[in-house]
Amino acid sequence: MVRYKPARSDRKKKEPSGLSSAIPCLVLLIAGMALFFLLLYAVLRGA
């Protein structure tokens, strides 16, 4: 009969660092907004 070992809970849990993971998200968000506004500007200027 096969015995299953329980998952180890003594491993060190990685603490997610909020700032280092938020910076790339903010950069992508700001770049996306800038591209959107540039597209809107180009469409409205051509009209």
Summary of the structure (lengths in Angstrom):
residues: 47
radius of gyration: 23.6
end to end distance: 75.9
largest distance: 75.9
contacts: 57
relative contact order: 0.07
helix: 62%
strand: 0%
